[in-house]
C-alpha cells in the first residue's frame, strides 16, 4: 500500500525583508583597510523573507508579514517572494522609510560580515488588520529579531492566543523580554547567540539554561550540526553533512525554514534536524541568501544520499564521547 503523503504545513512568517548588497572578496578588510573585491551582487534577503522562501521551497504554504518601502528594492523583493510561492498580501508597502538593506562582505572561505539598515522593517511595531487572522490560520509562526521587538512580541502573543506553534530565531542577539520567551515554543539560536543569551559558551549547558525559559531549544553548531534539547528529555545531536562552503549567508534561515516544514509534517525531531541540515548544506554551496535555497526535490535527493552513506544521529552523551559535536570554539 502506498503511504499517504505528509500534510502540507501552513506557516506564517513575521519578519524582515531586505535587499542584500553583497561584495565578494578574498578576505574581509581589517578596520581602516581597503581591499579590492572581485564581484558585487544585489540579491533578495532579510531573515524573515529568507525563512519564508526556505519553507515555501521545502513544500509549505507560506504567508509573509512585514514591510517594504515604496521603491525599486521593495518591488523586487515582493516579486522574488511571489516567484518562490510565498503569499505576500500581508507584506505592506510604506512611504515612511525605504526598503531595508543588508551590506554583506563574503570571503573566500564562505564566511561573512553583515551590516543591516532596517528601513521599512523598523515600522513593523504592531500587527496590522488581518495579521492576527493569518497567524491564527497557520500551524507555525516563524519570528526573528530584524524588526522591532514590539512587533515580534505582538505576533508571538497572537500565536499563543490561537494555539499556534511559535519558533523564534534570536538574531541579531539581544536581551529578550520575559513575556516574549513565555510565548515561544521553540528557540533556535546559533551557538554564539546561545552564549550571548546565557553567558555560557558550552552548547549543551547553554541549552539546559535556556530550557528554564522555553520548552524546546535547537542550537545550530555550524559544520558540527545541531543540538536539540527539551524539558525532561535527553539532548540529541545531529551531525551536518561535510561540504565546502561558498557562501554561508542565509544558511541558518534555510535550516529554520525547512525545520519548520519537517516538524509541521510530523517528522521525528532527529529526522527533521537531519533534513534541515541537508537543506542548509545545499545552500552554502551556492552564492546568495534566498537565491541559494534548495527546493524540496533537491533536499530529498541529497538527504537520501547522505542517510544511505551514514547515520549522523547521536545522543548528546554519545557525541561527547565520540567527538561528533564539540563545544563552541
Secondary structure, DSSP 4 states (H G I P E B T S, - for coil): -PPPPPP--EEEEE---EEEEEEE-SSPPPTT-----SEEEEEEE-HHHHHHHHHHHTT-EEEEEEEEESSHHHHHHHHHHHHTTEE-TTEEEESSSPPEEEEEEE-TTS-EEEEEE-GGGGG--SPPTTHHHHHHT-SEEEE-SSS-HHHHHHHHHHHHHTT-EEEE---S-----HHHHTT-SEE--BHHHHHHHHS--SHHHHHHHHTTTSSEEEEE-GGG-EEEEETTS--EEEPPP----S--TTHHHHHHHHHHHHHHTT--HHHHHHHHHHHHHHHTTSSSSGGGPPPHHHHHHHHHHHHHH---EEEHHHHHHHTSS----
